[in-house]
Amino acid sequence: MSIDNANRREFFKVGAGLTLAFYLPTSLAASSHGKGAASLANTSTPPPPLSLNAFVRIGTDDRVTVIAKHLEMGQGTYTGLSTLVAEELDAAWSQIHVEAAPADAKRYNNLFFGPMQATGGSTSLANSFMQMRQAGATARAMLVSAAAQRWQVAPESITIRQGVVTHAASNRKARFGELVEAAAQLPVPQDVKLKAPKDFVYIGKHVARTDSKAKINGTAIYTQDIHLPGMLTAVVAHPPRFGAKVKSFDATRARGVKGVVDVVEIPTGVAVLGKDFWSAKKGRDALSVTWDETAAFRLSTAEITQQYKTLLDSPGATAKKVGAADTALMAAHTQLSADFSLPYLAHATMEPMNCAIRLDAEGCEVWNGEQAQTTDQLKIAAALGLKPEQVKINMLYAGGSFGRRSSTQSDYPLEAAQIAKAIFTPGKPALIKLVWTREDDMRAGSYRPQFMHRITAGLDAEGNLMAWKQRIVGQSILVGTALEGYVKDGIDMSSVEGAVNLPYATANLSVDLHSPKLGVPVLWWRSVGSTHSAFAIESFVDELAYAAKKDPIAFRRKLLTEHPRHLGVIDLAMHASGWDKPLAPGKSGEKRGRGFAVHESFNSFVANVAEVTVKPDGSFKVDRVVCAVDCGIAVNPDVVRAQMEGGIGFGLSAALHSEITLNEGRVEQSNFTDYPVLRINEMPDIEVHIVPSAEPPTGVGEPGTPVVAPAVANALFAATGERLRQLPFRLGAAKSA
């Protein structure tokens, strides 16, 4: 969910409670992701007890360990959080190491989500910005105090640079490790001074990513890397239709497969456990299951689409109403209307869902690329009859998520717990690693909802926007979950974000929503509501500009005079792309076009200019995308660029290829063979330009995704004169190539 600016300002104003610990081993080895605790090597004596609510640990070996409360799933969170600490601590970057925080919502809550530990909504850096800087500054102040006492000098006369504490007047120096034991005895200061932006050494500059080396040399630990003595691998046979249940099963042939150890029924299907994945997979293939489909979902995509079209013809629940849109539309000089359609989408993460769990009489321990610690902890505890604090969660690296690992139902972690419970016997721990194949997640996972939009707008004789009326149809992500309380007056705000906060100036605005209840499980997908609203809105605004006979950017600029940050990215993208210069012509028979789109999501502002080439056979290629982003302070500019590039690639996958379709309730896609994503040869040249800003940092993981599809659609119109209002694109009769 996105966080509004007022709430963000309040969080930044009050900050958050800071906790700090110092670690005193003589040598600290790399944190052992997947083993539940830090590994110690070459230590002559055990370290003193640790406070697990710390954000910063400093060892006598000078090692600075940053405790990261947020999941690293490729988006650069570990690097960003470490940058904030290193900046205020004045540590050398080579000293910095990262360790995943345990599951503890009281200590490691997401400050934008309340008492909940979770990574999502592009909030990791935004909610941690002041908190982690304060952690670094507090540690620095304690080191300075320790040095001042040792040298009998005023703290103000001491400086720290690159991990070295210096008193220039007496030419005395000390390393962090030499001072840490004394510093640990001092009271924690309650009020510390943070750096002014002009003094930043790391923030806004280039630093090497903290996770790159481990991912390159293979030492990074993901869930699939977890292997504990006696651990079994589990795969689950899920029903082919959503809502079906196990009626009966015959495991005779499955148990006869070499390596299969057990077969158990769980609420979501039948689990086959083997000594390794391949044994379990072959056992599942040999399993015979009869499904009770009495309550199964049986609609096909065509039937769902027709239901949506019918709903578009009648008013929905009011999400936003300003002025009198219907009256203004009747008086308009020009009236336009268009429908936009977007399919169900899978998350298609590089690392499919998996979870390792150890259950014994005392409690359970979980290893997972953990995105929603609090939700998973509570649901696992309830399923196992434990207290939440008896569920220990070890957060590992994750190979992508895009929202998938933050399931409102804790689907696959809960499934792992249920399997462990089914095989548990007193006196012997149950150790299992659940593995979902890509086919499992494609056919039995959760999806970005299918959506349709109908937008009608009116222009006066001068081409000014008189009225905007938007109707949205799509499943609610929150209804039926523990978060349903956030649905107010029938409005799931994640369904209408981007539309209810339409930035374009008009005195008459109407947005309403239909949230049909269907049996297809849905979940947030990278950039949530903006995935569909930006495509519909920015494509339609382009249509209005052409109807008004105005340049698409000039038309937008006139409607955005009260939105300087929109204008900032618009102007940067316009100038960087050479918008005012004609495109170079294509080869014989080719048509070229340039399109524009701008959108705000997760409090960040992104503008794209896309250039396309259309071949005579109707196939096309996206040649170039120029992206301008305003995300407040760019803590790590390289990470910002990478996230914009990745978001554009992700958005292009949905624009050019990806869709989930159903045939009588069965998902038709299974893997990348029939759910294609963008290939490397299709990736356009991308330029990312960052607007300089002194505002607090906002999201970058998601805002790059929504803008590219409408920019490409508008470019294709400029090249061909054909409006594309459905994703994925089908230009004429040919599929994009």
GIKA-V451062 format. One record per pair of residues at least 4 apart in sequence whose C-alpha atoms are under 8 Angstrom apart, sorted by the first residue. I is the first residue (numbers start at 1). GAP is how many residues later the second one is. Records with the same first field share a line. If there is no record, write none. Layout:
BEGIN
I=GAP / GAP
END
This chain:
BEGIN
1=119 / 120 / 493 / 527
2=119 / 120 / 599 / 600 / 601
3=4 / 5 / 109 / 118 / 599 / 600
4=4 / 599
5=4 / 598
6=4
7=4 / 105
8=4 / 104 / 119
9=4
10=4
11=4 / 5 / 100 / 101 / 116
12=115 / 118
15=115 / 116
16=95 / 114 / 115
17=114
18=113 / 116 / 117
19=34 / 35 / 36 / 116
20=33 / 34 / 35 / 36 / 37 / 115 / 118 / 119 / 168
21=29 / 30 / 32 / 33 / 34 / 35 / 36 / 37 / 163
22=28 / 34 / 35 / 36 / 37 / 158 / 159 / 162
23=24 / 25 / 27 / 34 / 35 / 36 / 37
24=23 / 24 / 34 / 35 / 36 / 156 / 157
25=15 / 18 / 20 / 21 / 22 / 34 / 35 / 36
26=16 / 17 / 18 / 33 / 34 / 35
27=13 / 14 / 15 / 16 / 32 / 33 / 34
28=11 / 12 / 13 / 14 / 15 / 31 / 33 / 35
29=9 / 10 / 11 / 12
30=8 / 9 / 67
31=6 / 7 / 8 / 67 / 68
32=4 / 5 / 6 / 7
33=4 / 5 / 66 / 67 / 187 / 188 / 361 / 362 / 363
34=187 / 188 / 189 / 192 / 333 / 360 / 361 / 362
35=359
36=331 / 357 / 358
52=50
53=54 / 55
54=13
55=11 / 12 / 13 / 77 / 80
56=8 / 9 / 10 / 11 / 29 / 79 / 80 / 83
57=7 / 8 / 9 / 10
58=4 / 5 / 6 / 7 / 118 / 119 / 122
59=4 / 5 / 117 / 118 / 121
60=116 / 117 / 118 / 120 / 121
61=116
62=33 / 113 / 114 / 115
63=32 / 33 / 34 / 114
64=27 / 31 / 32 / 33
65=31 / 32 / 33 / 34
66=15 / 16 / 19 / 30 / 31 / 32 / 33
67=31 / 32 / 33 / 34
68=10 / 13 / 30 / 31 / 32 / 33
69=31 / 32 / 33 / 39 / 40 / 48
70=7 / 8 / 30 / 31 / 48 / 49 / 54 / 301
71=6 / 7 / 29 / 48 / 298 / 299 / 300 / 324 / 325 / 326 / 327
72=4 / 5 / 6 / 324 / 325 / 326
73=4 / 296 / 324 / 325 / 326 / 327 / 328
74=324 / 325 / 326
75=564 / 568 / 626
76=4 / 133 / 563
77=4 / 47 / 48
78=4 / 20 / 131 / 132 / 133
79=4 / 129 / 130 / 131 / 132 / 557
80=4 / 45 / 555 / 556
81=4 / 44 / 47 / 48 / 51
82=4 / 14 / 15 / 16
83=4 / 119 / 120 / 552 / 553
84=4 / 45 / 48 / 49 / 52 / 118 / 119 / 551
85=4 / 47 / 48 / 49 / 50 / 51 / 52
86=4 / 5 / 6 / 7 / 10 / 50 / 116
87=4 / 46 / 49 / 113 / 114 / 115 / 116
88=45 / 46 / 48 / 49 / 52 / 106 / 107
89=47 / 48 / 49 / 50 / 51
90=50 / 70 / 71 / 72 / 73
91=4 / 5 / 69 / 70 / 71 / 72 / 73
92=4 / 69 / 70 / 71
93=69 / 114
95=68
97=113
98=112
100=294 / 295 / 296
101=7 / 293 / 294
102=290 / 291 / 292 / 293
103=5 / 14 / 270 / 271 / 274 / 289 / 290 / 291
104=4 / 5 / 13 / 269 / 270
105=4 / 5 / 10 / 11 / 12 / 268 / 269
106=9 / 10
108=8 / 9
109=4 / 5 / 6 / 7 / 8 / 9
110=4 / 5 / 6 / 7 / 8 / 9 / 14 / 17 / 18
111=4 / 16 / 17
112=11 / 15
113=4 / 5
116=257 / 258
117=255 / 256 / 257
118=253 / 254 / 255 / 256 / 288
119=4 / 5 / 252 / 253 / 287
120=4 / 251 / 283 / 286
121=406 / 481 / 578 / 581
122=4 / 480 / 576 / 577 / 578 / 579 / 580
123=4 / 575 / 576
124=4 / 575
125=4 / 572 / 573 / 574
126=570 / 571 / 572 / 573
127=4
128=4
129=4 / 567 / 568
130=4
131=4
132=4
133=4 / 61
134=4 / 58 / 60
135=4
136=4
137=4 / 55 / 56 / 57
138=4 / 50 / 51 / 54
139=4
140=4
141=4 / 48 / 51
142=4 / 41 / 42 / 44 / 46 / 47
143=4 / 33 / 36 / 37 / 40
144=4 / 11 / 14 / 15 / 21
145=4 / 10 / 38
146=4 / 33 / 34 / 36 / 37 / 40
147=4 / 8 / 18 / 27 / 32
148=4 / 5 / 6 / 7 / 10
149=4
153=4
154=4
157=10 / 11
158=7 / 8 / 9 / 10
159=6 / 7 / 8 / 9
160=4 / 5 / 6
161=4
163=12 / 13
164=9 / 10 / 11 / 12
165=8 / 9 / 10 / 11
166=5 / 6 / 7 / 8
167=4 / 5 / 6
168=4
174=4 / 5
175=4
176=4
177=4
179=4
180=4
181=4
182=4
195=4 / 5
196=4
197=497
200=4
201=4
202=4 / 5 / 433
203=431 / 432 / 433
204=429 / 430 / 431 / 432 / 433
205=430 / 431 / 432
206=430 / 431 / 432
207=429
208=4
211=4 / 9
212=4
213=4
214=4 / 5 / 6
215=4 / 5
220=177
221=4 / 5 / 175 / 176
222=4 / 146 / 147 / 174 / 175 / 176 / 177
223=131 / 132 / 133 / 144 / 145 / 146 / 173 / 174 / 175
224=130
226=130 / 141 / 207
227=4
228=203
230=201
231=44 / 199 / 200 / 201 / 202
232=41 / 42 / 43 / 44 / 199 / 200 / 201
233=40 / 41 / 42 / 43 / 44 / 47 / 199 / 200 / 201 / 202
234=37 / 38 / 39 / 40 / 43 / 46 / 198 / 199 / 200 / 201
235=36 / 37 / 38 / 42 / 45 / 46 / 49 / 199 / 200 / 201
236=33 / 34 / 35 / 36 / 48 / 200
237=32 / 33 / 34 / 35 / 47
238=30 / 31 / 32 / 202 / 206
239=4 / 5 / 6 / 7 / 29 / 30 / 52 / 205
240=4 / 203 / 204 / 426 / 427
241=52 / 55 / 56 / 57 / 424 / 425 / 426
242=54 / 55 / 202 / 277 / 278 / 279 / 423 / 424
243=50 / 52 / 53 / 54 / 276
244=47 / 48 / 49 / 50 / 51 / 52 / 53
245=22 / 23 / 24 / 46 / 47 / 48
246=22 / 23 / 24 / 43 / 44 / 45 / 46
247=42 / 43 / 44 / 45
248=41 / 42 / 43
249=38 / 39 / 40 / 41
250=37 / 38 / 39
251=4 / 12 / 35 / 36 / 37
252=4 / 35
253=4 / 30 / 33 / 34
254=6 / 9 / 18 / 28 / 29 / 30 / 31 / 32 / 33
255=5 / 6 / 7 / 8 / 28
256=4 / 27
257=22 / 25 / 26 / 29
258=21
259=15 / 16 / 17 / 20 / 21
260=12 / 13 / 14 / 15 / 19 / 20 / 23
261=11 / 12 / 13 / 14
262=10 / 11 / 12
263=7 / 8 / 9 / 10
264=6 / 7 / 8 / 155 / 158 / 159
265=4 / 5 / 6 / 157
266=4 / 5 / 149 / 152 / 153 / 156
268=147
271=13 / 148
272=8 / 9 / 11 / 12
273=7
274=4 / 5 / 6 / 9
275=4 / 5
276=4
277=4 / 158
278=4
279=4
280=4
281=4
282=4
283=4
296=223 / 369
297=221 / 222 / 223 / 367 / 368
298=365 / 366 / 367 / 368
299=4 / 5 / 363 / 364 / 365 / 366
300=4 / 361 / 362 / 363 / 364 / 365 / 366
301=4 / 360 / 361 / 362
302=4
303=4
304=4
305=4
306=4
307=4
308=4 / 144 / 165 / 166
309=4 / 143
310=4
311=4 / 5 / 162 / 203
312=141 / 142 / 159 / 160 / 161
315=156 / 197 / 198
316=155 / 196 / 197 / 198
317=172 / 173 / 174 / 195 / 196 / 197
318=173 / 192 / 193 / 194 / 195
319=172 / 177 / 181 / 191 / 192 / 193 / 194
320=180 / 189 / 190 / 191 / 192
321=187 / 188 / 189 / 190
322=185 / 186 / 187 / 188
323=184 / 185 / 186
324=4 / 184 / 185 / 186
325=4 / 142 / 143 / 144 / 183 / 184 / 185
326=4 / 141 / 143
327=4
328=4 / 130 / 138 / 139 / 180
329=6 / 128 / 129 / 137 / 138
332=126 / 127 / 128 / 129 / 134
333=125 / 126 / 127 / 128
334=124 / 125 / 126 / 127
335=121 / 122 / 123 / 124
336=120 / 121 / 122 / 208
337=117 / 118 / 119 / 120
338=116 / 117 / 118 / 202
339=113 / 114 / 115 / 116 / 386
340=112 / 113 / 114 / 196 / 385 / 386
341=109 / 110 / 111 / 112 / 384 / 385 / 386
342=108 / 109 / 110 / 190 / 384 / 385 / 386
343=106 / 107 / 108 / 316 / 317 / 318 / 384 / 385
344=103 / 104 / 105 / 106 / 107 / 315 / 316 / 317
345=102 / 103 / 104 / 105 / 309 / 313 / 314 / 315
346=96 / 99 / 100 / 101 / 102 / 313 / 314
347=54 / 55 / 56 / 57 / 100 / 101 / 178
348=4 / 90 / 93 / 94
349=50 / 51 / 52 / 53
350=49 / 50
351=47 / 48 / 49
352=47 / 83 / 84 / 85 / 86 / 89
353=52 / 59 / 82 / 83 / 84 / 88
354=14 / 58 / 59 / 79 / 80 / 81 / 82
355=11 / 12 / 13 / 14 / 57 / 58 / 61 / 78 / 79 / 80
356=10 / 11 / 12 / 60 / 75 / 76 / 77 / 78
357=7 / 8 / 9 / 10 / 59 / 60 / 63 / 73 / 74 / 75 / 76
358=6 / 7 / 8 / 62 / 71 / 72 / 73 / 74
359=4 / 5 / 6 / 61 / 62 / 65 / 70 / 71 / 72
360=4 / 64 / 66 / 67 / 68 / 69 / 70
361=65 / 66 / 68
362=28
363=23 / 27 / 28
364=26 / 27 / 28
365=26 / 27 / 28 / 29
366=25 / 26 / 27 / 28
367=26 / 27 / 28 / 29
368=25 / 26 / 27 / 28 / 29 / 30
369=26 / 27 / 28 / 29 / 30 / 36
370=23 / 24 / 25 / 26 / 28 / 35 / 36
371=34 / 35
372=4 / 33 / 34 / 35
373=4 / 20
374=4
375=4 / 33 / 35
376=4 / 34 / 37 / 38
377=4 / 11 / 14 / 15 / 16
378=4 / 10
379=4 / 31 / 35
380=4 / 8 / 11 / 33 / 34 / 37
381=4 / 5 / 6 / 7 / 9 / 10
382=4 / 5 / 6
383=31 / 34 / 35
384=33 / 34 / 37
386=4 / 5
387=4
401=4
402=122 / 123 / 124
403=4 / 120 / 121 / 122 / 123
404=42 / 119 / 120 / 121
406=4
407=4 / 116
408=73 / 74 / 75 / 115
409=72
410=4
411=4
412=4 / 22
413=4
414=4
415=4 / 19
416=4 / 16 / 17 / 18
417=4
418=4
419=4 / 13
420=4 / 10 / 11 / 12
421=9
423=7
424=4 / 5 / 6
425=4 / 5
436=4 / 5
437=4
438=4 / 232 / 233
439=4 / 231 / 232
440=4 / 5 / 230
441=4 / 5
442=225 / 227 / 228 / 229
443=223 / 224 / 225 / 226 / 227
445=76
446=74 / 75 / 76 / 77
447=73 / 74 / 75 / 76 / 77 / 78
448=74 / 75 / 76 / 77 / 80
449=25 / 26 / 27 / 28 / 73 / 74
450=24 / 25
451=21 / 22 / 23 / 24 / 81
452=20 / 21 / 22
453=17 / 18 / 19 / 20 / 80 / 83
454=16 / 17 / 18
455=13 / 14 / 15 / 16 / 81 / 82 / 85
456=12 / 13 / 14
457=8 / 9 / 10 / 11 / 12
458=7 / 8 / 9 / 10
459=4 / 5 / 6 / 7 / 8 / 85 / 89
460=4 / 5 / 6
462=86
463=84 / 85 / 86
464=84
465=40 / 41 / 94
466=40 / 41 / 42
467=39 / 40 / 41 / 42
468=38 / 40 / 41 / 42
469=40 / 41 / 42
470=29 / 40 / 41 / 42
471=40 / 41 / 42 / 43
472=23 / 24 / 39 / 40 / 41 / 42
473=40 / 41 / 42 / 43
474=21 / 39 / 40 / 41 / 42
475=20 / 39 / 40 / 41 / 42 / 43 / 47
476=16 / 18 / 19 / 39 / 40 / 41 / 46
477=15 / 17 / 18 / 45 / 46 / 47
478=4 / 5 / 6 / 8 / 9 / 14
479=4 / 5 / 8 / 13
480=4
483=4
486=6
487=4 / 5 / 6
488=4
491=4 / 5 / 22
492=4
493=4
494=34 / 35
495=33 / 34
496=4 / 17 / 33 / 37
497=4 / 32 / 33 / 36
498=4 / 31 / 32 / 35 / 36 / 101 / 102 / 103
499=12 / 34 / 38
500=11
503=56 / 57 / 60
504=52 / 55 / 56
505=54 / 55
524=4
525=6
526=5 / 176 / 179
527=4 / 74 / 75 / 175 / 176 / 178 / 179
529=4
530=4 / 5 / 71 / 176
531=4 / 174 / 175
532=4 / 174
533=4
534=4 / 5 / 65 / 172 / 173 / 176
535=4 / 171 / 172 / 174 / 175
536=4 / 174 / 189
537=4
538=4 / 59 / 60 / 61 / 172 / 173
539=4 / 58 / 171 / 172 / 174 / 175 / 186
540=4
541=4 / 11 / 15
542=4 / 10 / 172
543=4
544=4
545=4 / 5 / 6 / 7 / 10 / 11
546=4 / 5 / 6
550=4 / 5
551=4
552=4 / 44
553=4 / 17 / 43
554=4
555=4
556=4
557=4 / 10 / 13
560=4 / 6 / 7
561=6
563=4
564=4
565=4 / 40 / 65
566=4 / 32 / 33 / 34 / 39 / 40
567=4
568=4 / 62 / 123
569=4 / 29 / 36 / 37 / 38 / 59 / 60 / 61 / 122
570=4 / 28 / 37 / 58
571=4
572=4 / 56 / 117 / 119
573=4 / 34 / 35 / 36 / 53 / 54 / 55 / 116
574=4 / 5 / 6 / 35
575=4 / 5
576=50
577=32 / 49
583=9 / 10 / 11
585=6 / 7
586=4 / 5 / 6 / 27
589=26 / 27
590=23 / 24 / 25 / 26
591=22 / 23 / 24 / 25 / 128 / 129
592=19 / 20 / 21 / 22 / 124 / 126 / 127
593=18 / 19 / 20 / 122 / 123 / 124 / 125 / 126 / 127
594=15 / 16 / 17 / 18 / 118 / 120 / 121 / 122 / 124 / 125
595=14 / 15 / 16 / 116 / 117 / 118 / 119 / 120 / 121 / 123
596=11 / 12 / 13 / 14 / 114 / 115 / 116 / 118 / 119
597=10 / 11 / 12 / 110 / 111 / 113 / 114
598=7 / 8 / 9 / 10 / 109
599=6 / 7 / 8 / 107 / 108
600=4 / 5 / 6 / 103
601=4 / 101 / 102
602=96 / 97 / 100 / 101
603=28 / 95 / 96
604=25 / 26 / 27 / 28 / 94 / 95 / 96 / 99
605=24 / 25 / 26 / 98
606=21 / 22 / 23 / 24 / 97 / 98 / 101
607=20 / 21 / 22 / 100
608=17 / 18 / 19 / 20 / 99 / 100 / 103
609=16 / 17 / 18 / 102
610=12 / 13 / 14 / 15 / 16 / 98 / 101 / 102 / 105
611=11 / 12 / 13 / 14 / 101 / 104
612=8 / 9 / 10 / 11 / 12 / 100 / 103 / 104 / 107
613=7 / 8 / 9 / 10 / 106
614=4 / 5 / 6 / 7 / 102 / 105 / 106
615=4 / 5
617=117
618=113 / 114 / 115 / 116 / 117 / 118
619=112 / 115 / 116 / 117 / 118
620=116 / 117
621=61 / 115 / 116
622=60 / 61 / 62 / 90
623=60 / 61 / 62
624=60 / 61 / 62
625=59 / 60 / 61 / 62
626=60 / 61 / 62 / 63
627=17 / 59 / 60 / 61 / 62
628=60 / 61 / 62 / 63
629=59 / 60 / 61 / 62
630=60 / 61 / 62 / 63
631=59 / 60 / 62 / 66 / 67 / 68 / 69
632=59 / 60 / 61 / 62 / 63 / 64 / 65 / 66
633=59 / 60 / 61 / 62 / 63 / 64 / 65
634=6 / 56 / 58 / 59 / 63
635=62
636=4
637=4 / 53
638=4
639=4
640=4 / 60
641=4 / 47 / 48
642=4
643=4 / 57 / 58 / 59 / 61
644=4 / 44 / 56 / 57 / 59 / 60 / 61
645=4 / 41 / 43 / 59
646=4 / 58
647=4 / 54 / 55 / 56 / 57 / 58
648=4 / 56 / 57 / 59 / 60
649=4 / 29 / 34 / 56
650=4 / 27 / 28 / 55
651=4 / 53 / 54 / 55 / 56 / 57 / 58
652=4 / 5 / 26 / 56 / 57
653=4 / 5 / 23 / 24 / 25
654=4 / 5 / 23 / 55 / 73 / 74
655=54 / 72 / 73 / 74
656=22 / 71 / 72 / 73 / 80
657=18 / 19 / 20 / 21 / 71 / 72
658=17 / 18 / 19 / 70
659=16 / 69
660=7 / 8 / 9 / 15
661=6 / 7 / 8
662=4 / 5 / 6
663=4 / 5
669=5 / 6
670=4 / 5
671=4 / 5
672=4 / 5
678=4 / 5
679=4
682=55
699=4
700=4
703=4
704=4
706=4
707=4
708=4
709=4
710=4
711=4
712=4
713=4 / 10 / 11 / 12
714=4 / 9
715=4
716=4 / 5 / 6 / 7
717=4 / 5 / 6 / 7
722=9
724=5 / 6 / 7
729=6 / 7
730=4 / 5 / 6
731=4 / 5
END
